[in-house]
Amino acid sequence: MSPELGRIILVIGIVLVVVGGLAALGIRLPLGRLPGDIAIEGERGGFYFPIVTMIVISVILTLAINLLRR
């Protein structure tokens, strides 16, 4: 295993622990239901497509991976 891969796995693990700890404390992250997400509510249910949330997460992960690779 290369040191870079080990570093990436370590960072992912730390992020998961932090997010899990925040969730256990009842703290919600500011992601989800952003302006631009598609939400359709009807009598029989609803549809939610978090397009903007997915774009934001994609940009954050891309930046993080590019910073780790340097």
For each residue, the residues with C-beta under 8 A, 3 or more apart:
1: 5 6
2: 5 6
3: 6 7
4: 7 8 68 69
5: 1 2 8 9
6: 1 2 3 9 10
7: 3 4 10 11 68
8: 4 5 11 12 65 68
9: 5 6 12 13
10: 6 7 13 14
11: 7 8 14 15 64 68
12: 8 9 15 16
13: 9 10 16 17
14: 10 11 17 18
15: 11 12 18 19
16: 12 13 19 20
17: 13 14 20 21
18: 14 15 21 22
19: 15 16 22 23 29
20: 16 17 23 24
21: 17 18 24 25
22: 18 19 25 27 29
23: 19 20 26 27
24: 20 21
25: 21 22
26: 23
27: 22 23
28:
29: 19 22 32
30:
31: 34 53 56 57
32: 29 37 50 53
33: 37 39 50 53
34: 31 37 50 52 53 56
35: 52
36: 51 52
37: 32 33 34 48 49 50 51 52 53
38: 47 48 49 50 51
39: 33 46 47 48 49
40: 46 47 48
41: 46
42: 45 46
43:
44:
45: 42
46: 39 40 41 42
47: 38 39 40
48: 37 38 39 40
49: 37 38 39
50: 32 33 34 37 38 53 54
51: 36 37 38 54 55
52: 34 35 36 37 55 56
53: 31 32 33 34 37 50 56 57
54: 50 51 57 58
55: 51 52 58 59
56: 31 34 52 53 59 60
57: 31 53 54 60 61
58: 54 55 61 62
59: 55 56 62 63
60: 56 57 63 64
61: 57 58 64 65
62: 58 59 65 66
63: 59 60 66 67
64: 11 60 61 67 68
65: 8 61 62 68 69
66: 62 63 69 70
67: 63 64 70
68: 4 7 8 11 64 65
69: 4 65 66
70: 66 67
